[in-house]
């Protein structure tokens, strides 16, 4: 049996939930490809899995995104091909030297796009795109409020909304993060370290917001609904502030407003494949042209996965934390696979 190093979730909720172990290299199924992982981004769901708040990932290896090189393909796969450099939106498994993913979850990378940057893109870009464009039905000229605008998802959401013609207000904490939001294209930024963020948001847009992207959930539900314009859409992408709340349906109906949410992990493979195709067509060219850029905070090697998780949870983190897999960035063909 051929093995590989991987960060395996062995003790959810424990002091050392992840351990570097040698596990079997996965075999791609008929519609899957095997990727030699070069880099992957850290995401909040993986932190929650390690804390025991969310169920452990299938197979025990976390990881929702990566970039790397295709080194094997299933019998029914025509694209991508062996040797293609790809980014992938996965359900689990990227905290490892190799991962098997559906072919439709892959985005073939343009020449010259750094795998470390590409590894930080799929989950954040998919979340921002799906919730702004599909759930939020963003149109040019609309007023958009993005909470947590300096985070991995928020920083891309600011840029996507701006490039699609929205008037963007972002919220962030502290001078460095608010300055970053302005640099990324937010028209207005609210520093919630020293002000009531919702009062400030109301002053910015007395008529309300057409779309609000929220990462807190229950704790800010009523306040966010109160900021919606008529026919406005509140899209919840995280529940850091709790998952249980009551809604005044009368007020919601009076405004013709909507509250929706989504989890990429709950989407069927066909929808995720269509989403990845949209990212390949809309987001990757913008990255190459410099119209979009992922914000990178810190990069760690796989052997420092615990440090990467600690950095992700620190309050001064800005953007994505990325982990590289030593020895894999240079892998370009099947002869180097094992």
N, C-alpha and C positions, 0 to 999 in steps of 0.2 A: 504494500500500500504506500503510495506517495503521499507525503505529508507537507504541511506548510505551517509557518507561524501565524497565529491569530490571537486577538484579544477576545477571550471568551468570558461571558457573564456567568460566573460560578456562584456568586453570593449576593443576589439582589438585596439591597438594603443594608449590606454589611460594610465594614470599614474599608475593605479592599474587594469591591465587587467584580473587578476585571482581573484576569490573569492571562499572561502571555503563555500559550500552550501550543504544542504541535498537534494539528488535526488533519484529517484527510482532505486532500485537494478535491473540491467538488467536480462532478462530471456534468457537463451541460446536457440538458434534455433536448429533445428534437427541435424545439423552438427557442432554445437558449444559446447564449454565447458565454465563453469563459474569458474573463478579463484578468490580466495581470495588473493589479492595483498599483498605481503610482502615488495617489493622494486621495484623501477623503476629508470632507468637512464634518465637524461636530454639530449635532443638532439637539434641540431641547428634549425631543422624545427619547433619545438615547440616555440623557442624564436621568430622566424620569424612570426609565427601565432599570438603570443601575441603582436607583434609590428604592426600587420595589414598588413604585407608584403605578407604573404601567406594566403589563405582562411582558415577560422576557421574549425576545425575538425568536422566531423559528430557527432552530439549530443552535441557539445560544450565542451567536455572534451578531452584535449590533451593527448598524451602519445603513444609512438611507441614501447615500450618494457616493460617487467616486469618479475618478478619471484614471485611465490606463490604456492598455493595449490589448486588443482581441487576440487571443492565442489559440482558440479552438472554437468551432461552431457546431451546432446541432445539425442533424440530417435534413431538417426542413428550412434551414436558414439560408437565404440568398444574400442578405445584407444585414449588418456590416460583415466585412470579410476579415480573415486572419491578417493581422498586421495593421488594421485600422486603429487609429487613436480615437478613443471615444470618452465621453462622459456618460454616466448612467444614473437614472433615478431608480433606486432599488427599494425593496421592502425590508431587507436585512442583509447582513453578511459582509459588508465592506471593510470591517475592522480586521482585515486579513490580507495575505499575499495574493490570493486569487478569490474571485467571486463569480458565480454563475447567475446570469440575469436574463430575463426575456429580451429577445433581440429588439423588440419594439420599445424597450426602455432606454435604448442607447441613442446618443447624439454623436454623429461622426464629427470630430473636431477639425476645424480649419488648420492649415499649416501655420506654425508659429505661435499657437495659443498654448501658453505654459500649462502643463498638467496640474501644477499647484493651484493656479487660478481656476482652471476648469473643474478641479475637484471641489471647489467652494460654490459652484454655480447651481447644480441641478435642483436640489431641494428648495433653496431660497427662491430661485427664479420661477420654479413651478408653482410654489405657494403664492408668490406675488402675482404672477400672470393669471393663474386660475381664479384667484379671489378678486382681482381688479377687473379683469376682462370678462370672465364667465359669470361669476357670482355677482359681481358689482355692476356689470354691463357698462363699463366706463366709456364715456363719450367726451369728445373734445369740448373744452370750455367748462366742464363740470368742476365743482369745488370738492376737493378731496382732503380728508384729514387722516393722517397716518400716525398712529401711536407707535412708540418705540422705533422712531425713524432712523436711528443710528445702528440698529441691529442688523443681523444678516439678511432677514427678510425685509425689514423696513427700509434699509438703505437701497435695495434694489427696487422696492415698490415706489419710493420717491422718484427714482430715475425713470422707471417705466411710466408712471403717471405723468411726469413732466413731458417726456418724449411723445406721449399720446395727447398732448394739448390740455392737460388738466391744470387748474390752479391749486397748487399743493401747499398745505400746511402740515408741518411735522411737529411731533413732540419728542423731546429728548432731555436727558439730565446732565447739566454741567456745561461749561463753556466749550470744552473740546468737542463734545458730541453735537452741540447746537451749531458750532462752526462747520463741522463736517456736513451736516444736513443742508446748510446753505450752499456749501461747495458742490454738493450733489444735485442741486437744482431746486430745493424747496423755496417757494416764494416767501414763506414766513415760517419761523421756527419758535416754538414755545418751550422755554426751559422750565420744566416742572419742579426743579429743585427749589425755586424761590417764589412760586406763584401758584394760585389755584388754576390748574391746567384747563378746566372746563369753563371757568369764567373768562380766561384769556382767549380760549378758542371761540367763545361766543362774541367777544369783542372783535375778533378777526373777521368773523363772518356772521353778522347779525341775522342774515337771512337763512342761515343753516348750511349744512354740508350735504352734497348729493351722495357722497360715499364716505363712510368711515371704516377704516381698517383697524380692528382692535385686537390686542393680544392679551387682554386681562380677563375678559369674560364677566363673571357674575358681579364683581365688585364695582365695575364701572358701567353696567348695563343701562340703568336708568339715566345716568348722566349723558351717556352717548346718545341714547334715544332722544333726549331733550335737545341735542345739537343737530338733529336731522332736519333738512329742508323738506317741504312737501314732496312726496314720492322718493324720499331719500332711502338709501340702503346702508344698513349697518352689517358688516361682514366680520364675524368673529373667527379669528385664526389661532387663538390660544386662550387658555383658561388659567393663567398664572394667578388670577385673583379669585378663583373658585368657579365651580361648574353649576351651582344651584342658585336660581334667581326667579323672581316673579316679574311678570310683565303686565303693565296696564294696557290691555288690549284696546280699550276705548281710545286712549290717546294715540296708540299706534294706528288705529283705523282712521281716526280723525285726520291724521296727517297723510294717510295713504302710504305710510312708510313700511319698510321691510326689515326683518332681522333674519340673517342666514348665517350658516357656518359651513365649514368643510374640513375634512381630513383627507389628505392625499392618500394615506394608507388604506382608506375605505373605498377608494375608487377602483372599479374593475380594471383588469389589465388592458382592455380595449380602449377605455377612456384615458388611461395613463399613456398608452402608446400614441394616441392622437394628441395629447398634451405635449409629449416629447417632440412630436413632429412640428408642432407650432413653435416650440422653443428653438428647434433647429432652424426654422425659417425666419423667425422674428428676433430672437434674442442673440443667438451666436453671431450673426452678421453685425449686430449693434456692438457686441463686445469687441470684435475684430476692428471695427471702425472707430472705437473709442467713445461711442455715444453712451455706452453703459460700462460700468466697471464694478466688479465685486470688491467690497471693502474687506481687506484681510487684516486681522489683528495680530496673530502669532502663529508660527509654524513649529510643530514638534515632530520627532520621529516616533514610529510605532511603539518603541520601547518606553516612551514617555507618555503613554496614553493617559495615565492618571494625572499627570501634570496638565495635559491638554484639557481634561475634564474640569480640573480646578480652575484653570484660566477662563474657561467658558462661563463659569458661574460667578466670576469676580465682577463687581459693579462697574469698573472702569473699562471693561471690554468693549471694543468697538468693532462691529462687523463679525467676520467669520474666523473661527479657529480651525486650522487645517493640520492634518497629520499626514506625513509622508511615510511610505513603506520602503525602507532601505533596500537597494538592489533592484527595484522594480522600474524606476523611472527610465532606465536605459533599455528595457526589454522591448524589442521591436518585432520579433518573429517567434514562431513556434519552437525553433531550435533552442531558444533561451528560456523556454517555459518552466522547466523543472530543474 
